[in-house]
Each structure stands twice: as C-alpha cells, then as structure tokens.
Amino acid sequence: MPRSQSGSMDRHGTFDDVIARLPYVRDLGFDVLYFPPIHPIGRTNRKGPNNSLTAGPNDPGSPYAIGSADGGHDAIHPELGDFDDFRRLIDAARDHGLEIALDFAIQCSPDHPWIREHPEWFDWRPDGTIKFAENPPKKYEDIVNVHFYRDALPGLWYALRDVVLFWVGHGVRIFRVDNPHTKPFPFWEWMIAEVRRVDPGVIFLAEAFTRPKVMKRLAKVGFSQSYSYFTWRNEKTEITDYLTELTQTDSRLVMNPNFFVNTPDINPRFLQSSGRPGFRIRLALAATLGGNYGVYSGFEICEAAPVPGKEEYLDSEKYQLRVWDMDQPGNIQDDIRLMNRLRRDHPALRQFTDLTFHVADNDQVLAYAKRAGDDYVLIHVNLDPHNTQTFQFEVPLWEFGLPDDASIEVRDLINGNSFTWHGKTQTLDLDPQTRPYAIWQLIAPGAPRP
C-alpha cells in the first residue's frame, strides 16, 4: 500500500516514499511491485478502521472506493502525488529492474464522476437512490457497481478499455483485475483483445476465487494469469491432488496460476496459527510449486493478527495507515531472497507443468521435483509448523536411467555444498524451527556442471 510507506502514522505515504523503498523490494529479488488502487477515494459512506461503518475526519478510507471530486479511474489520489511523481516512480522502478502493476477494480464510490456524468451506467432504485455493492457475505457500503448492458452499452465498455489504455500510456503493463468473475465474459474477451492490439505484452491477472469452470473460462477469454485455490490447500493430499489437477489435466492448457501466499483481503487461517515456521513453509511451497507467486506486504515479518473468526487482517491497511518495520526480529527476508535467487538461477523452478510428486513415507512431508532440461530440482517441505518430521524418501534415480543401487551427485541449494547419495532410499529430518524445507539439485552423469 503506497500510503503506508511514509514511516509515520501522522503522514500519508507518497510515490516518493515508494521510490525510497524500491531498493528493498529489489533486494528481496522480486520483479513486480503491485499497488492496490491509487485513485481518489470517495467520502460518502467512507469506511473506518477494521471496516467500520463510521470513519473519522482523518481516516483515509478504502482505496477500492474509487472516485471523488478529484477524479475517477484515470486520476491519482492527491495525497500520493501527481502524474509527474508517478512517471518518476515508473522510471525509478525500471532502473531497479522492477515493473509496477496496478489494480483494475471496476467499482465506484458514490462520489465517482461517472455517476453524475453517466447515470445510465448504474442501477437505480425506484426512489432514485443507488444501491451499494455486495459480494455475499461481504457488503461494501462505500461502493456501487456499474452494469454492462442496456444503456451502458457501448459507452461503458469503451470507457473501461480507455482506462486501461490510459495507464498503459503511463508505463503500466501489468494489471491485477479485481473480481473479474462478477463481470460479463464477453466484455473481458473484447476488452483484453482491444488492449493487446495496442500492446500485445500487457498482462492481466484474474483475482477470481470462484468455481473452477468460471476460473478456466476467464483464462480462455484472455487472462494471462489466475489466482488459484493454493491459498487454502495445506495438507499433503490436498496439495498433491490440486497441483496434479492444475499440471496434468486440461487446466494446464489454459490456466497459468499465480500462487499468492496472502493478499490484502486474505489472512489465511494456516498462517494465523503456525507462527514463523508456517510462513516459511507457505513461502517455500509457493515459490517452488508455482510458476509465478506473490506476497503481500507484511508477510515477510509474519504479520498474522486476524479479525476474530475471519480470514481478514486486524487493523488492515485497506482502512487505515500502517507503519511497518520490515527488519524487526523474526523476519523471513533471507528465505525470500533465497527463493527468488533460486528461481532466477534454476529454470526448472520457473516453469509450472513439469512437476512430479515423489514418495516420502510421512504424511507431513511433501516431496516433489521440477525439471527443465538438465536442471533437475528435488524439494522436501515439512508441512507441520510445530514438530520435527523424520522421513525416508526415494531418490528418483530412474529419472536419469540409473538402477536403484546407483549413486548420484547432489548439490544442496540452500547451503551450497555437494555430496553423493548412494542408493534409492535416503533418510532426512526437517525441523520447522531451523528450516522446514530442503532443496536439492540432482546432477545426472555426464550433465554440464552447475
């Protein structure tokens, strides 16, 4: 959240504050820095801390309540800066090897200029009032939705396309699309094609947690990447079955999942109760199972305080400013750097569908491998954040045409040392308090040295 980058609860963050944070993001090894909406925020029904219905005079409101007297989807929230500041941010990010991704949320505050200029784009009650948005069981009193047909066609479609092209013109080529499954498929197919006529490289990420058929349909109409159910797959069988579905069925032909470990909207229950080891476990799974993955700010310091009984963050920065000390004791920055370095160094970890699950005789340990040419990486993850797990596992000698009693050279990708495994069966301990995962490179006889 750009507004939480000032380092003070007394000052709204700016794009200049974000520029100062770019070295930190790049040092972690990421390629993309994603912002929730950066547009003006409405005043009507503005939300207060923890999604309360009453906001104080200094509460910033939800960035998803887009639109005010300062403009709509093609404007910048004044406290963040202006378009000159945004251009400097885009240029600075590029200098750091980063791209900026924006949230594309098709929803409006009751103060959005479109409501006054294009009332035909919205649904009105007989008494002349406009109803707020709902996505059961959630209610959004500070947001109203557009409709896509009747008198809204074609004007709204062109306006939304032009919003995306506007930001493409300002250097943005990655868009995380909020709740695309609640909008018409024909619109997405048309709009994405229109944008790609201008710039074929624009990426659209579908933030859609919905029925599998709907998620696949979004991929088929043009979305480049998709959110997935990974966030809620914690047990060995759940992970194995779900990844097998994604990589071995027709899903692999259309969906390119992005394994987010958390989001501004989702504080997973597993992380709420698993402590630091749980964050390292989910990081390792996301970074090594997924072709793409992401983390939401605060993950690196194991932020997990929930709204009681919900998968939501207490004191969420969706509704208030926050100050983050990312260097505080217990952070997992080194784990993130390691994962991103291994992903850069090993093409096997960047591809998705060449995934094989292997035998580990312990239901709390997941064993799997990924391969790209001569690059063969074997991963073990302890899924239990509380207890050391001892297990026997199979070395996949058969993958290299070797008999069960053969030897193979192994490189420990965490510690950097090399050694030899003799025979197909080996034994290992994984202590979640020291490191809940192990990552090995197996080197085939005669293969080029790493």
SULNORKA-V679717 format. One record per run of one state. SS is the DSSP state (A for helix, B for strand, O for the rest). FROM is the first residue (numbers start at 1). TO is the last residue. If there is no record, write none. Layout:
# SULNORKA-V679717
SS|FROM|TO + SS|FROM|TO
This chain:
# SULNORKA-V679717
O|1|1 + A|2|4 + O|5|14 + A|15|27 + O|28|31 + B|32|35 + O|36|40 + B|41|41 + O|42|47 + B|48|48 + A|49|51 + B|52|52 + O|53|65 + B|66|66 + O|67|67 + B|68|68 + O|69|70 + B|71|71 + O|72|82 + A|83|95 + O|96|98 + B|99|104 + O|105|107 + B|108|108 + O|109|112 + A|113|117 + O|118|118 + A|119|121 + B|122|122 + O|123|123 + B|124|124 + O|125|129 + B|130|130 + O|131|132 + B|133|135 + O|136|137 + B|138|140 + O|141|143 + B|144|144 + O|145|145 + B|146|146 + O|147|149 + A|150|152 + O|153|154 + A|155|169 + O|170|173 + B|174|178 + O|179|179 + A|180|182 + O|183|184 + A|185|198 + O|199|202 + B|203|207 + O|208|211 + A|212|221 + O|222|224 + B|225|226 + O|227|228 + A|229|232 + O|233|235 + A|236|248 + O|249|250 + A|251|254 + O|255|256 + B|257|260 + O|261|262 + B|263|263 + O|264|265 + B|266|266 + O|267|268 + A|269|289 + O|290|291 + B|292|294 + O|295|298 + A|299|301 + O|302|305 + B|306|306 + O|307|312 + B|313|313 + O|314|332 + A|333|345 + O|346|346 + A|347|350 + O|351|354 + B|355|358 + O|359|359 + B|360|360 + O|361|364 + B|365|372 + O|373|374 + B|375|382 + O|383|388 + B|389|394 + O|395|396 + A|397|400 + O|401|406 + B|407|412 + O|413|417 + B|418|422 + O|423|424 + B|425|430 + O|431|436 + B|437|443 + O|444|450
